[in-house]
Amino acid sequence: MFDNLYQKTITGLILCSVACCFAFSSCDDFLDVESERVAKEDQQWETLEDTRAALMGVYGLVRAALAENNTHWICGDLRAGDFSVTSRKDLQSVVDNDLKDPYSLLKDISNWRRFYSAINAASIFIEKAPRTLEKDRSYSEQNLRYDIAQARVLRAFTYFYMVRIWGDVPLITYSYDNGSFPEIARTDAEVVLSFVKNELKSAIKMLPFELGTSSNLYYGRQGSDWRGILLNKLSAYAILAHVSAWEGNYADVETYTTYIMDNATRINARYVSVADLTSTGGIFSTYSDWRSSRLVSFVFPFRDSESTQCGHLEQLTLAAPMVQKSIPDMYISNNLLHSIFNEVDDQRYGIDPKSGKYYTNYINNTESQYPVFSKVKVIQDGEPRNNDYAVFGSVILFSRLEDIVLLRAEALCANNRPEEALEHLNTIREARGLKVVSYRKDFENNKERVIQAVFNERRRELMGEGWRWYDLIREQKLLKKDPALEELIIKGGIYWPVDEDIFINSLISQNSYWQ
Amino acid sequence: MLFYACQDYESVVSYTPVTEDHYEGTLLEFLSDKSADRSGHTFDSMLIIIDAIPGLREELEKEDGYFTLFAVPDECFERSFKQLNAYRANKNLGGEVSLDDLLVEPFTVEDTIINRGDRIDTLITRYNYDYRAQLDSLFCRYIFTGMNDTKKILGEDDHSLSVESLKNRYQMNMACHFLPSSGIVSGGTMAFKFSDMNESKLSERWETTDVIQHDIYAHNAVIHIITEQHTFGFDKFIYYFKNRGNEYEKE
């Protein structure tokens, strides 16, 4: 009987342990099973669709880097610029140049990781895309050349953008997609910019004015469909012109801007009127009739469900009645508006001779405590059925023809040809309803005053397009009139601090000004 | 969608909540009393105009009168003149104009066209100018008879009340609404808007300014103070007075 019991116990125990074995071990295998849903590396770079997805991915990452936390406007327009802040303390810190204040916004903006995501994606593309050429016969050599050229322009653009924000940044030109993760130190801003220029110059040779023709489609579309959406030859020139201006190399700026202006018709880039600049279906709207006038832009088409809340000036500047928000985050005060727009005929913000009222192209609710800066106002697709769902479809516009014309005027002044500069300044002035100015009568043959006038015009024309801060620095370098800003330039205070999370890389230390 | 509702957390409403206030004195005493709580504003320009326009002070001192006044801080007048003078400088319309220039007695200018052989003899046209009346008309758009306090406005449909001005029956609009706050519609503080209706029922055509302190009950009036960002006369000031001093030239 005891034997029986003993046997039963043993059997029970064995059964138990076997059960336990199953119970505890069964999970292990889950970890070893590879997911069928993950697109793996060896499945990539096989077809035309892969390269298209990867290239659009690079565009998306560059766009994200600029859009995240509204970097483009916070760095470009808010910092020491014309905007006042209503109640957000983090934004106020940017205005005051207290960029190390403990706000998550400032921390996130000072982290350059998002820019390196874009750079890495571009590098991977440049390295891996040629593989597709061998595997997919529909992927032509020309297509590959266009793709790689765009990836190189995007990478160069990203570096240029970073240099403007941080000065010296690590120059990484290889994807390190081999498992290694080396620490890389900062490279001098000059070296980075010379890399940027070389990249742009070689990409320019590869890029056409228009991607694709009706008989030779580029990713299934013809050239006119890609206008204002992907980068072309003149986009690369526009970036190159700005890189040279940032370096102070105005002889090159003049060459590049001249080239862009001479060839603008080849991509159908035109001067845009105030109405088409500021209307909801105007140049800021992705599929606008004016999109070919966007030389460099990153789009958020609502139609393709890409519109967002963040990444648009509207999120900071619009308020009731346009969106369901009581007061804007930032605005331009009434008094400042009148000192910036000091000529009453200005169609951007002046008096309409017909009605005797102020134009509402740039500003709405002028009488209110917080005037609404409404130059950019693409809610949803620009024609929302209601304004309850406030996502925005406006593009991040880096450069358009007016920007290039004014940059050329700036370069001509710097190259001691102020009278020619005035021709270009007058082009813009006339388009905005202002009277033509002459070197002798209006500027008393004073070159410095012409430079000032060019920058004042940029301030008015490109307001809210992420230029003011960088313009202020170039203006200071040419005119040397603000000792406080001069000191900032010398001490490196014009750059942003680097976020502490970056210091995991032991070779990187804080910018000297922010230490 | 659930999460979007929370977005307004970011925009902290910064309107100062203002409580009901009583002032021991009349409307005119309030305007000149520097010790009263007036959100740090002065109203000397209003007083000058009240004194300069014949009959206005008497009207406001009437024993049985009760008014609603939108008090316009001096900064608003200053801004209007600054903009007017900038406009005149831009358009070469002459030197700077000040408040005194607009408070002159009405006058007439004769324009003579000498006969050049037509049938008509020498033609004399008379132009009558009365800047003071124009200023009076603009000014009275801030004054209304009767009590229009927030309680009354909130009792109206849509919390919006259109009222005729003290003189010339010009329509202005007062509207109150509660701002959204913390994702709750109408959960925030109240915003009080004062609009020039531009002779239109369509609110898109109105010019609107903000009231920063409302419902100050004086003996013969309820007073609301307008933001100093306002421009006196809304956007009509330049249009009315741009040609001052150039009366001989036809507009």
Interface residues (C-beta under 8 A of the other chain):
Chain A: T86 S87 R88 Q309 Q324 K325 S326 I327 D329 S333 N334 N335 H338 N342 E343 V344 D345 I351 G356 K357 Y358 N365 T366 E367 S368 Q369 Y370 P371 Y389 A390
Chain B: Y4 Q7 D8 E10 S11 V12 V13 S14 Y15 R79 K82 Q83 A86 Y87 N90 K91 L179 P180 S181 G188 A191 E207 T208 T209 D210 I212 T227 Q229 H230 T231 F234 D235 K236 I238 Y239
